[in-house]
Amino acid sequence: MIAVIGCGNMSNAIIKGIHNKYPDEKFLTYTPSHTRAKDLAKAINGKAVNKLSDLEEAHTLIIACKPQQFDQLVKDFNHAFSLKEKYVISIMAAINIETLERKLETKNITRVMPNTPALVGNGVSLIYHQHDLKQELKNLSEMYFQSCSEVYVLKSEKEFNELTAISGSGPAYLFLFAKGLVEKAKQLGLPESAAKKMVVELIQGSTKLIESAGEKNLDTLISEVTSKGGVTIEAVNIYKEKDLNKITSQAVDAAIERSIQISKEFSS
């Protein structure tokens, strides 16, 4: 039985994915306001509970609340039940394994960073296990998250935190670029709905082309769209002049730095 603490969009995507692939798995859901817990429980034939102590029968707990809610959750657990023998899967950003171990008083911990495309069953999930975790528990969490995403098991928490700024945050970067193309298409006279549809198809088609490119690298794909003295090269030259790669690197570094700051805030 799996207990779900926090029932926002991300945990909804994950739990519905698990339920669809493993319909015999039982679920308990909990949120302080109860509303979202009831909605999720209804969708997966689970049971919404009104207090944390009602989750004690679960063998696995997926903690999907906001990092800012974690300390209160720890206090509430102190009045509910011990987590020593439970398996805890945290999808909270920035809170490291050492902090989770110390505050939850268990070593059976896995950190997972999914991303929002998990909502459509096409996400990416980074996974980092507590170093002494039993293999059977590692296999369990990896199996769960494979139901809605491609899973990458990482060897260090540093790598986990840094790559979160790409896989976890990455959809926002792509959405921002897509928004720029949509806005420009609108300026050129295309209705918003048509502009959005065109950009979506552009991204989907380009992604499929990358997937089917085999040994071709991205530079080769770029060269196949551009030609000397042509149209596309003029736009590409602007991106190179503004050093898009450098801007992207700086943006990812800023996200990594913020993750480090948040981790320090919650490690005390």
C-alpha positions in Angstrom: 0.0 0.0 0.0 1.2 3.5 -0.9 0.5 6.6 1.1 0.5 9.9 -0.9 1.2 13.1 1.1 0.4 16.1 -1.1 -1.9 15.7 -4.1 -1.0 18.4 -6.5 -0.6 18.1 -10.3 2.7 16.3 -10.1 1.7 13.7 -7.6 -1.6 13.2 -9.5 0.4 12.4 -12.7 2.7 10.0 -10.9 0.0 8.2 -8.9 -2.4 7.9 -11.8 0.5 6.5 -13.9 1.2 3.9 -11.2 -2.5 3.0 -10.8 -2.9 2.6 -14.6 0.0 0.2 -14.8 -0.4 -1.6 -11.5 -4.2 -1.5 -10.8 -3.9 -3.9 -7.9 -1.8 -1.4 -5.9 -3.7 0.2 -3.0 -3.5 3.9 -2.2 -4.1 6.2 0.8 -4.1 9.9 0.1 -3.7 12.9 2.4 -3.6 16.7 2.2 -4.4 19.1 5.1 -7.3 20.6 3.2 -8.6 17.1 2.2 -10.2 18.2 -1.0 -7.4 17.2 -3.4 -6.8 14.0 -1.5 -10.5 13.1 -2.0 -10.3 13.9 -5.7 -7.2 11.8 -6.3 -8.5 8.9 -4.2 -11.7 8.9 -6.3 -9.7 8.8 -9.6 -7.5 5.8 -8.5 -10.1 3.9 -6.4 -8.1 4.8 -3.3 -9.0 6.1 0.2 -8.6 9.6 1.4 -7.7 10.0 5.1 -8.2 12.9 7.4 -5.1 12.5 9.5 -1.5 11.3 9.1 -1.9 8.5 11.7 -4.3 6.9 9.2 -1.4 6.3 6.8 0.5 4.0 9.2 -0.6 0.8 7.4 1.2 1.9 4.1 4.6 0.4 3.4 5.7 3.2 1.1 5.1 7.0 1.6 5.4 9.4 -1.3 6.0 12.9 0.0 4.9 15.4 -2.5 4.3 18.5 -0.4 6.2 21.8 -0.9 9.6 22.1 0.8 8.2 25.0 2.9 5.7 22.6 4.4 8.2 19.9 5.3 9.1 21.1 8.8 5.4 21.1 9.8 5.0 17.7 8.3 7.9 16.4 10.4 6.2 17.8 13.6 2.9 16.1 12.6 4.6 12.8 12.0 6.1 13.0 15.5 2.5 12.8 16.8 1.4 10.2 14.3 3.7 7.2 13.9 7.4 6.2 13.4 8.8 6.1 9.9 11.7 3.9 10.8 10.4 0.9 9.0 8.7 2.8 6.2 10.1 3.4 2.7 10.0 7.2 2.0 10.1 8.5 -1.6 10.5 12.3 -1.6 9.7 14.4 -4.7 10.3 17.6 -2.8 12.9 19.9 -4.4 16.1 20.8 -2.6 15.7 18.8 0.6 18.7 16.5 0.6 19.0 12.9 1.8 20.9 13.8 5.0 18.1 16.2 6.1 15.4 13.7 5.2 17.2 11.0 7.2 17.7 13.2 10.2 14.3 14.7 10.4 12.2 11.7 9.4 14.4 9.3 11.4 14.7 6.6 8.7 17.3 5.6 6.3 14.9 4.0 3.8 14.8 7.0 1.5 14.8 7.8 -2.2 14.8 11.2 -3.8 13.0 11.6 -7.1 12.7 14.7 -9.3 10.1 14.2 -12.0 9.0 16.9 -14.5 5.6 18.1 -15.7 5.5 16.0 -18.9 4.8 13.1 -16.6 1.3 14.6 -16.7 1.0 13.1 -20.2 3.0 10.0 -19.5 6.1 11.3 -21.2 8.2 12.7 -18.4 11.8 12.4 -17.1 12.5 11.3 -13.5 15.9 11.7 -11.8 16.4 9.2 -9.0 18.9 9.2 -6.2 18.8 6.5 -3.5 20.2 6.5 0.0 23.5 4.6 -0.3 22.5 1.7 2.0 19.0 1.3 0.6 18.0 -2.3 -0.1 18.0 -3.3 -3.8 14.3 -4.4 -3.6 13.3 -0.9 -2.5 15.4 0.7 -5.3 13.7 -1.5 -7.8 10.3 -0.6 -6.4 10.6 3.1 -6.8 12.2 2.8 -10.2 9.3 0.6 -11.3 6.8 3.1 -10.0 8.2 6.1 -11.8 8.7 4.2 -15.1 5.0 4.1 -15.3 4.9 7.8 -16.3 8.5 8.7 -17.2 11.9 7.8 -18.4 14.0 7.0 -15.3 17.6 8.1 -14.7 19.3 6.7 -11.6 22.1 8.9 -10.6 25.3 8.1 -8.6 25.6 11.2 -6.5 23.3 13.8 -4.9 25.4 16.6 -6.4 24.6 15.2 -9.9 21.0 14.8 -8.9 20.7 18.5 -7.8 22.5 19.9 -10.8 20.7 17.9 -13.4 17.4 18.9 -11.8 18.1 22.3 -13.3 17.9 20.7 -16.7 15.3 17.9 -16.6 13.1 19.3 -13.8 13.2 22.9 -14.8 13.8 22.3 -18.5 10.1 22.3 -19.6 9.8 25.9 -18.5 12.8 26.9 -20.7 11.2 25.2 -23.7 7.8 26.7 -23.0 9.4 30.2 -22.8 11.1 29.7 -26.2 7.8 28.4 -27.6 6.0 31.4 -26.3 8.4 33.7 -28.1 7.7 31.9 -31.4 3.9 32.1 -30.8 4.0 35.8 -30.0 6.1 36.5 -33.1 3.7 34.5 -35.3 0.8 36.5 -33.8 2.6 39.8 -34.7 2.9 38.5 -38.3 -0.9 38.1 -38.4 -1.6 34.5 -37.4 -4.4 34.0 -34.9 -3.3 32.8 -31.5 -4.8 29.3 -31.8 -3.2 28.7 -35.2 0.1 30.1 -34.0 0.2 27.8 -31.0 -0.8 24.8 -33.1 1.9 25.6 -35.6 4.6 25.9 -32.9 3.5 22.7 -31.1 3.7 20.8 -34.4 7.1 22.4 -35.0 8.4 21.2 -31.6 6.9 17.7 -31.9 8.3 17.2 -35.4 11.7 18.5 -34.5 11.8 16.2 -31.5 11.0 13.2 -33.6 13.7 14.2 -36.1 16.2 14.3 -33.3 15.1 10.9 -32.1 15.4 9.4 -35.6 18.7 11.1 -36.4 20.8 8.1 -35.4 24.5 9.1 -35.1 23.9 12.6 -36.5 24.7 15.3 -33.9 22.7 18.4 -33.3 25.2 20.6 -35.3 24.5 18.4 -38.3 20.8 18.7 -37.9 21.2 22.5 -37.7 23.3 22.6 -40.9 20.7 20.6 -42.7 18.1 23.3 -42.1 20.4 26.2 -42.9 22.3 27.1 -46.1 24.8 29.8 -46.9 23.1 33.0 -48.0 19.7 31.6 -47.1 16.9 32.6 -44.7 17.5 30.4 -41.7 21.2 31.1 -41.3 20.3 34.8 -40.7 18.2 33.9 -37.7 20.8 31.3 -36.5 23.5 34.0 -36.7 21.6 36.2 -34.4 21.3 33.4 -31.8 25.1 32.8 -32.2 25.8 36.6 -31.9 23.8 36.8 -28.7 25.5 33.5 -27.6 22.4 31.4 -26.9 24.6 28.6 -25.5 26.1 31.0 -22.9 22.7 32.4 -21.9 21.4 28.8 -21.5 24.4 27.9 -19.4 24.0 31.0 -17.2 20.3 30.2 -16.7 20.9 26.6 -15.7 23.7 27.8 -13.3 21.3 30.3 -11.7 18.8 27.5 -11.1 21.5 25.3 -9.6 22.6 28.1 -7.3 19.0 28.6 -6.1 18.7 24.9 -5.4 21.8 25.0 -3.3 20.4 28.0 -1.3 17.1 26.3 -0.7 18.9 23.1 0.4 20.9 25.1 3.0 17.7 26.8 4.3 16.0 23.5 5.0 19.1 21.6 6.3 19.1 23.3 9.7 
